[in-house]
Amino acid sequence: MYRVRSGGWVWYFLEVADWNRLGPRPDNHTGNTETVKINRVRGVFRRDGYYLKTEMPRCTGSFSIWREILFPRARREFWRLWRLQRLGIPVTEPVGFGQSAFFSMLITREWAGGIPAGDYFHRVCRRDPERRAAFLRQWCAFYRRLQQVPVYHADFHNGNILYRPESGEFALVDAMAVRRRMFWDRFRPVGMARILAEFRSVLSKAEFCGLIRDCGVTAEPEAFYARLWHHAADFARREWKKRRRQFLGGYPKFVQKKEGVIYPLDAARDPLVQPEDLASLEKKVMEPQQAEAYLVEDFRLFLLGIPAIRAAACADDGTLYLEPVSGAAGPAEKSELQEILRLTGMNPADFDYVIHADGRPCVRRK
């Protein structure tokens, strides 16, 4: 390791060449520094083919402050990435880390061509069965590879996985929650396999059970299918108060507002429709408070992962614009949707069963 003090920081780099490129102040913003995201505890920036993740103080008590001084998050994540790399798991390459009092910064090399796996799946694979099948084959191979090493990822989701569509490669991008696998992890109800639930709103039951088998889950597929729905529904209910507050507060992960119109977002954080599409959609006129309540119930179905026809937009005057429908669901599709509703604690009698304009069987509130 190359160690150097600079500007009140202590920096550690695996290669001197990377320090020469980023030093003497990797923490300074230059003209070509791009902000990826920033919040009260973390900022992520991109510069010259590197990602720089700044960890900010978490004022939750003296223990947390001393932990950041003695064991900064950037250093911990750096070594976890390094160990995963040595175990043969594709990760974003660790380059170095630095610390300044309560602040720390992790530096990784950009994984060129990579996009979040969940975004790709929901944007590209939802409407394309062939691409969906190819993606899931490659994803299952990556999942099985990760299961073969003695680690447990406590925050394993598709937002922490990058995907290169051209080559079909995957890589972990966030290793902060990775630790050594313990014997008690085998007793967790679903363990890291909870990530499979992220595909539940797109896949049919047959596809979902096939995914469970292809991932090497030892449980009987149909029983595990039901367990995943129960687990996801329990999690959504625990998170409901917080997520409802965020939705109504305009949290950018869930909603956008343009020119007096609210646009709920999908799982890839894209609007369900564009402004130019509103004129062609079915309208439902309500009082503004009723329209807000309608949007909130739509959002509940979204959090539960139930495939549903949603209000794609809502004007300030209470006018709702509903997603398009192409027809009624068949008996088998209706039966599958009713099973999902029962597994999530919803009443099947409260819904109609239709086909979305993109071909997916969905429920529609009566």
N, C-alpha and C positions, 0 to 999 in steps of 0.2 A: 504493500500500500504506500502511496505517495501522500505525505502529510505536510500541510502548509498552513500558516496563519495569515489571514488577510482581512482587513477591514472589520476587526472584531469577531471574525468567524474562524473556526478551525475546520479545515477541509481535508477529506480523505478521498483519494482517487485511485482506482486500480491501475490506470495508465496515465503517465505524465503527459502524453499527447492530448488527452481530453482536457486536462487542466490548462495546458497551453492554449487551447482553443477557447475555453470558457473563462479562464482567470483574467485578471486577479480578483474580480468581484462577480461570481456567478449569480449572486443575489440581486444585483442591480438590473433594472429594466433598461434595455437598449432599444434603439429604434426598430429593430427587427424582432422584438419580443412580443409574442401573441398571447393574450389571455384566453385560456381555455375555459376555466371556471374559477369562481372565487366565492367564498362564504366566510362566516365569522371564524371558522377554525382551520380552513385550508384554502390555498390558492394553487392552481395548476397553470403553468405557462409553457409555451413552446418556443424554442430558439435554436436555429442552426442544426436541426436534426436531433435535438435533445428535448426531453420533457423535464421540467423542474417543478417539483411539488413541495410547496412550503407548508409546513405544519406550524400552526399558530397556537399560542397558549390557551389551554382549557382551564379556566378559573373555576374549578369544581372542588377546591380544597387543597390543603398543603401537601397531601400525599401525591395528588396528580401533578402538582407543580414540581415536586422533588423528583418524581419519576421522569418528567420531561428533561430535567437537568441531568440526571444520572443515566437514564436510558431513553434518549430521544427517539420519537417514532420513526424518523427518517433512517436512523441507524438500524433500528430493529427490522424495518421493512427491507432495507438494503441487504442485510445478511440472509433474510428469508428468501429473497429473490435469488441470491447467490447459491444458496443450498438447493433450491428447486432446479436451478440450472445444472448443478452438479448431478442431480438425480435424473437428468434427462428430460425434464418437463419444459416445454417451450414457454418462455416468459419474456417480458420486455427486459432487455439487457441492463443490468445494474452497472452504472458508471462510477458513481461516487455519492458522497453525502457530506453535509456540513452542519455545524451547530453554532448558534450564537445565543447564549443565555437560555431563554425559554423557547426560542425558535430553532427549527431544524429544517433542512432541505434535502430531499432525495432527488438524485439526477439519474435518469435512465435514457437509453438511446431510443429514438423513435423507431417503432416497428412499422416500417414503410408499407403503405397499402392496407393497413389494418383498420377495420371499423368494428364497433361493438357488435357482437354476435346477435344479440337480441334485436338491435335495430335492423340488421340485415334480414333476419328471419321475418319480422313483421312487415317490413317494407317490400321485400322481394318475394318471399316464399309463400306468403298468405294466399296469393292469387295464382300461384304457379306450382301445381303438384309435382312436376318433374324436378324443378329446382329445390323444392321442399324435400323431396326424397333424397336427392344428392347431398344437400346440406346436412340432413339428419344422419346419414351414413357417416359422413366425416366427423360430425359432432360426437356421435357415439364412440368412434375410435379414440377421439381425444379424451372423452370421459373415462373410458376403460383404462387408458394409459395413466391417467391421474390416479385411478383407484389402485393401481399396481404399486404405488410408492407409499411409504408409511407416513402420510401426512393427512391432516384433516383441515378443510377450509371452512371456517365458521361463517363466512360471508360469500358463499359460492353462488353467484348468479350470472346471467348472461351479459350484464353490464360490465362485469370484471373479466370478460373474455373477449379478445380481439379475433377477427376473422379476416383472412385474405381470400376474397372470392376467386381470384385468378388461379391460385394454387391449392385452395381448400385447406390451408393451414390455420391452426388456432394457437393462441398464446394467452397466458394469464397476464393481466395488466396491474392487478392490485393484490399484493400478497400480505397485507398487514394482518389479516385474520387467519393466516396459515400457521399451523403448529404441528407438532408431532402427534400422530394418531395414538390414542390411548385405548386401553382394553374396554373402557366403559362406553366408547363411541359406538360400539356394536349394538348397544341397547337403546340408542336413540330411535324414535319411531320411524323416521324416514332418512335421517342423516343428510349427507350431501346430495342424496337423490331427490331432495325437495326441489332442486333446480328444474326437474322434469315438469313440475307444475306450471312453469312459465310458458309451456307450449300448449296448455290445456284449452285456451280459447280458440285455437286454430285447428287442432287435430281432431279427427273423428276418434271414436273409442277404439276402433280397430287399429288405426295408426298409433294411438297412444299406447296401447298394449304391445304393439310391435316395438315401439321405442323402449319400453320397459325391458323387454326381452333382449333387445340389441345392446342395451347398456350393461347387461350382465347382472341385473337385479335378481336375486335368488327367490324372492317371493313370487307367489302365483300372480300373473299379470292383472287379472280382473280384480283380485282383492287389493293389490297395490294401487291400482287405478282409483278405486274407491277411497283408499287411505289417503292418497295425495289430494283428492278433492276435499276430504274432511279437514286435512291439515291446512290447506290453503284457505279454506273458509274460516277456520278458527283464527288463523293469523289475520285475515282481513277484518274480522269482528274485533279483535284486540286493538287493531290500528285505526278503527273506524272514526273515533272522535278526533284524533289528530289529523287524519286524512281529510275528513269532512271540513275541518277548519281551514286546512290548506287550500282545498278546492274552492271554498267560498271566498278565500282571501286572494284568489288569483295566482296561486303558486304555479310558476312557469313549467313545472313538470306535468301539470294536469290540465291547464287551461291557458288560452290566449284571448286577448280582447283587442279588436280592431274596429275603429270607427263606430263605437257604440254597440258592437255585436260580440257576444261571448262565443268562443269556439273551443269546446272540449277536445282534448288530445287523445290519441290512441296510445298503444303500448310503446311505440317508437317516438313518442312525443311530437307527432305530426298532427295537424288539424284533420278532423274527419272529412271536411269538405273545404273548398276554397271559396272566397267571396263570390266569384263569378258563377258558382254552381247553385247559389241559393234560390234563384228564380225558378229552377226546375224541380225543387223539392216540395214535398207535401208540407203544408203549414198547419200549425195548431195554435190558435190564439187563446191566450189566458191572461189573467191578471199577473203583473210582474212577480208577486210573491208566490203564486201558484206555479209559475214557470220555473222559478228558482227551486221550489220543492221537487218539481219534475226532474230538473237537471241533477239534483242531489241523489234521487233514487236511481237515475241512470248511472251515476257515478258509482253507486253501491254495487250494481251489477257488474260494472267494469272491474272494480276491486276484487269481487268474487271470482272473476274470470269467466263468467257466463256469457256465451256468445249471444249478443242482443242487438236489436235495432235501437239505436240511440238518437237522442236529439242532437243533431250535428252542429247546431248553432242556436243562439237565443238572442233576440234583439232586446233593447232596453224597455220596449213597450210590452214585452211578454210574448212576442211571437216566436214560436219554436219552429225549427226546420228539421224534419225527420229524415233519417237516412232512407234511401230508396229500397223498395222490396220488389222482387221479380216474380213472386208466386208463393204458393202454400207449400209447407214442408210435407214430405211423404210420411207414411206410417212409421217406417223404421227410423227416420230422422226425428220425428216427433217423440218416439219412445226414448231415444237416446237423450234428447234435450230434457225430457221429463225426469229421467234418472239423474241428470246433472242437477236439476233444481232440487230434487229430494236430498241429494248428497250434500247440498249447500244450505239446507234448511229452508228453502223457498217452497211456496205452494204452487204446484203446476197449474191449478185452476185459474190462477191470476194472469195467465199468459196465453197469447196465440202463438202459433208455430209457423214460421215463414222462411223463405229463402231470401237472403240478402242479394242485392244487385251484383255482388262479386261472387255469388255462388255458394256462400256458406249458409248452412242451416242455422237459424237464430230464433230466439224468443222475442216476442213483442208484447209489451205491457198492454193490457186491455183498457 
